[in-house]
Amino acid sequence: MEKRVVITGLGAITPIGNNVKEAWNGIKEKRCGIDKITHFDTTGYKTTLAAEVKNFEPSEYFETKQARRLDRSSQFAIVAAREAFEDSKITKDNTDFERIGAYISTGIGGLKTIQEQCEINYAKGHNRVSPMFIPMAIANMPAGNVTIDLGIKGESISVITACASSTNAIGEAYRAIKLGTEDAILAGGTEASICEIGIAGFENMKALCNNTDKDRASIPFDKERSGFVMGEGAAVLVLEELEHAKKRGAKIYGEIIGYGSTSDSFHITSPAPNGEGGARAMKRAIEDAGIKPEDIDYINAHGTSTHLNDSCETSAVKTALGEKASKNVLMSSTKGNTGHLLGAAGATEAIFSVMAIEDGIVPPTINYKEKDEECDLNIVPNEPIKKNVKVVMSNSLGFGGHNASIIIRKYEK
């Protein structure tokens, strides 16, 4: 018999708040975390805006030597994981640490470290490249560092599927717990790619918004959208087998009931026509959840603010949910608040989905002005909506044609 999987801990560090409470308040207060880039001099770049994490001092979380040996992406992952773990109240007295896993993903990994060490190699020679270069840069290290920091010894896995990475991490963790492989898994993602090479790469492929008005930069589903805004941060959820959670008296935020993942098999960056790959992922999630499309109250869309993503995702929702359900369901993108956290986006948005259920509030799509006939669903505009939210779908669509959808339901005994 398959086991039920619930959410018992949340942790986040984002452009609109350095913990879950601050970040969720940022959503409710319609706060925009986008501003001028401070991580480097943008002279000569078309892109001058990003959604940076603010007021983050590594010395507040790590000893000096440890901080130097952790790429910013790993620092964020550890900070979010610590919050989620503490929130879950898991201890060695109530849980076997050999049955706790860590599925922490990233889209790119230690990009800033790669850039810095390449610069050293070219300027000073290969003998000056840091011996910590590889352990800081490789994409599995956020997961590895989380396990080391918390002392957990179950499966440690990094799912690398671009912008779908952390939704896939949550989905795969859900499957593992359903099958009884682990009692609990810390699942999520992290990203810290706001650096010269990161912005240059996305800018030159014409994916980024070049608008200098932060309130008209990341505008998902708006007819004037012109590209995404890079964000950074991390988000981690503690997924746990229901009976294990009940036995130790854990607070239960919600239940994961469905997961679907597909490939477009179409193009390295563009979504398949009409979002057919994304539609198949949503259909799989709905089927896995054993629900009807009309049972979904709210969709937290991938909604990147690029022309193709938003129009194709709209088509995908219509295909997956059908005409009636797609017209009635509320949908929004929180990337107007946070920018696009790439590999951490899905987990961040999963937390906002959980909080929508917890507080009975549907997040708005902020700074939305110009309706687009290609994006004609119920895009919750500018103001949060109070609603008894029972079922939420969260979508993530990544370069390479990776699509992932999860469904979270209000917990009922």
N, C-alpha and C positions, 0 to 999 in steps of 0.2 A: 504493500500500500504506500502510495506517495505521501510524503510529509508536507505539511503546510509551512509556508515561509513568511515570517513577519519581520517588521523593521523595529529595532529596539534602541538604536542610537544614531545620532546625526552629528556631523562635524563639517565645518566649511570655513574657508578664508577666500573672500571674493572682493571685487572692486567696489562693492557697496556695503561691505561689512566684514570684519575679521573673525566673526563667529556666526553661528546659525541665527541667533536672535537678532544681531545687527543686520545681517543680510536680509532676513525676512521682513524686518521693519523697513528696510530700504525698498523692498517691493511694495509694501503697503503704503509707504510714503511717496511712491513714484520717483524715487531717487535715481538719477542717472550717474553711473560711475565713470563715464567717459570724460576725458580732459586731454590737455596737451601732454605729449610724451615727455617724461622727465628722465627716463632711463638712459637716453643718449641724445646727442645733438642731431636734430632732424633737418638741418640745413641741407638743401639739395634734394630732399625727399618730397614727393607729392603728398605722402601720408604724414600727418602731424598729430593725429589723435589716436589714443588707445585707452583701454580700460585697465589701468594699473591698480594693483593692490596698494592701499594707502597706509602710511604709518606702520609699516612692518619693519621691525628691528630684530634681526636674527639673534642678537645678544639677549633678547628677552626670553628666548625659547631654547637656546643652545649655548654650550660653552664655546669659547672662541675657537679652539682647535677643531671641535666637531662641526661648527658652522662653516669653517674653511674647507672642509672635506665633503660638504653637501652642496650640490647644485641647487639653485633656487627652487627647481621643480620638486626635489626631494624634501627640501625644507617645508614647502607648502603641504606636501602629502603627509608629513609627520605631524604638523600642526593640526590639520583636519582630522587625522586618524586619532590623535590623542583626545580631541574633543568628543569625537563619536564614541570612543571606547569608554571614556569617563561618563558620558551620558548614558551608555548602556548599563553601567554598574556591573559589568562582568568582572569577576575577580578569580583568583586561583582557588578560592574557597567554594565557588559555585559553578565553575566551568573547568574542564580539562583543556589546558592551553595547547595540547597536542592535537586538539580537534577544533581549533580556530584557524581559519585561513585568511589570506590577504590577496584580494584580486584588485590591485591598484594599477590603473592604466595611464598611459600618456600618449598623446598624438605624436610628439616629436622627441621628447626626452630632454637631455641637458644641452640644449642648443646654445645657450650663452657660453657654457664651458667649452663646447666645440669651437665656437668662434674665437674665444680668448686664446685657446691653446694653439689653434692654427696661426694666429697672429704672432705668437711667441716663436713658433717653429720657423716661420718665414723671416722674422726679424733677428732672431738670436741663434737659430740652429736647433736641430732635433734633440741635442743633449739637454736643452733647457725646458723641454716639454715636461709637464708635471707627471710624476708617477701616479697621481690620483686622477689623471685625465680620463682614463677608461672607466674606472669605478664611478666617477661623477657623471659621465656622459651617457652611458648606455641606458636604454629605456626600461629595463627591468628593475633599476635601482630604487625608484620610489617604493615599489612593493617590497623589495629586499630590505630597505632601510626602515620601513614601517614594522616589519617583523622583528628586526633587531631591536628597535626602540621599545616595542611593547612586549617582547619576549614570547610571541605566539609562534607555534611550530607546526601548524597544518599546512595545507597547500598554499604556495606563494606563486601567483600567476599574473602576468601582464598581458592583457589583450590589446593589441595595437591595430586599431581599425580607424585611424584618423579621427574625425569628429564624432564617430560613433563609439569610440573606444570605451568610455566609462559606462555607457548604457549597455554595451556588450558585457562589460565586467559585472555589472549588476545582474544581468540576465543569466550569465554563466554561473555566477554564485548561487542564484536562485535554483538553477537546475541541480547543482552539486548538493545543496542542502535537501532538496526534494528527494534525491536518491539516497540520502543518508551518509554521504561522504564526510561531511563536517557538521558540527553542531551550530557553528556560527562562522560568518565570514565578513571581514571588513571589505566592502566593495565600493569602488569609486575611481576617481581620476585626478590628475594634476597636470598643470601646464605653466611654463614660464618662458615664453618665446618672444617677448617684446624686446628685441635687440636688433642691431643693425641688419644682420643677415636675415633674420626672420621677417622683418618688415619689408626688406628689399625683395625677398623671394615672393611673398604674397602680392606685393605691389606690382612687380613686373609681370605677374600672370593676370593682373587686372582684377584681382579678387577683392581688394580693399577699397573702402570709401575714402575719397580724397576731400570731402567736405570739411571745412574748418569750423562749422557751427556744430558744437557737440550735441545740440538738441535736434539736429536734422542729419545726424551721421548714421547711427544704427536705427533704422526705421522699418522694421519688418512689415511686409505686406502693404506698405505705403507705395503709391504709384511712383513717387520720386526717389525710391530707394536706389542706391548706386554701388552697393558693396558692403562687406561686413567690416566691423571694427574689432581689432585684436583685443582680447582680454587675457587675464591670467588669474591663477588661483587654484584651489583644490576643493574637492568635496568627497566625503566618505560616509557611507551608510553601514550600520551594523545589521546584517541579515541574520536571522536566527530561526532554528526549528521551533515551531510553536510550542510543543510540549516542554521543550528545554527552557524556553522563555517563561512559560507559566510556572514551571517548577521553582524557578528562582525569583518569581514575583516581579518580573520586568515590566516596565511601561511599554506598551505596544502602540506605535504610531500608526501602523497600517499593515496591510498584507499584500505581498506581491502575488498576483494570481495569473499573470500571463506574460509571455515573452516570445517575440518573433524576430528572426534575423534572416536577411536575404542578401543576394548580390545582384547588382544591375547587369553585370556582364556587358557593359556598353562603352564607357569612356573613363579616362583617368581622372577627370575633374567634373564633367557635366553629368547631371542626373539623367536617367533614362527618360525618354519621351513620356509626358503625362505622369511622371513619377510612378511608373508601374512597379518598379522594384520596391519602393517605399510602401506602396499599397499592399504588396504581398507580405511585407514584414508586419504591417498592421493587422492584416487578415489572420496571419499566423498567431499573433498575440491574442487576438479576440477568440480564436478557436481554442488556443491553449487555456485561456481563462474560463472557457465554458459559458460565455455571456453573449448577449445580443448587442449589435452595434448601438442600438438606442439606449442601452444601459450606461453608456459612457456620458458622464456629465461635463467633462472638461478635457481638452487636449492641450498639453504644453507642447507647442510646435517646435520643430527645429528652428524654423524662422530666422534665417541668418541675415536677411536684408539684402541678399543678392537677387537679381531679377529671376534667374532660372530656379533657384531653390524654392523661393516662396510660391511661384506660380505652379511648379511641379508638385510641391507638397500639398497645395490646395487641391489639385487634381487627384492626388493620391488619396487624400482623405475622402473625397467624393466617391472614388472607386471602392475603397475599403469599407466605408460605412453605409454607402447607398444614399440615394437622393434625400430621403426623409431625415434620416439620422444626422447626415452631414449638415443639413440646414438648421437643425435644432441644437446641435452641440456647441458649447462655448469653446473658443480657441484663442490662445494668445501666445506671444513670444516674449520671454523675459530678457532677450538679448539687447533690447533697448536700454535695459538697466545695467547689464553686466558686460556688454560686448560679447564676443564669441570666445569662450574659453577653450576652444578646440577639444583636446582629449578630455578635459574636465567639464565640458559643457553638459553632457548628459547627466552626470551625477549631480551637478549643481541644480539642474532643472528637475531632477527626481526629488531633491530635497524640497524645492518650491512646490512640487506636486503634493508631497506628503503634508506640507504645511497648509496647502489649500484645503485638504481634507480635515486637518486638525483644527483650523480656525474657521472653516466655512467661508473662505474668501477666494475668489477667482482673481489671479493676478491680471493686471491690464497690460496691453501693448502700449507703452508710453510714447509720447511724441508722434502719435498717429494723426495725420491730417488729410491726406489725399487718397480717397478710396480708389482701388484698382479693380477694374472689372474682371481681371484674371484671378483676383484673390477675393472672391465674393462670399466667403463664409463668415460666421459670427466672430470677427476679430475684435475681442473685447477692447474698446478704444479708451485709453487714457485714464480711466477710473476703475479701481477694483470693484467687483460685484460681490455682494453678500449672497451666498447660496449654500444650501446643504449639499456639499460635494461628497458623493459616495464612491465614485469610480473615476479614475484619471488615467489617461493614456499619455505617455511621454515619448516623443520621437527624436531620433538622431540619425542623420544622414551624412556619411563621410566620403571624402575623395576616394577614388578607386571603386566606387559603387557599393560601399558598405551601408546597409540599412538596419536599424534596430529599433524596436518598440517594446516598451514594457507597460504593463497595466497594474495599477495599484488600487486597492479597494479599502474602504473603511473597515477596520477590524470588527468582526462580529463573532461572538463566542459560538 
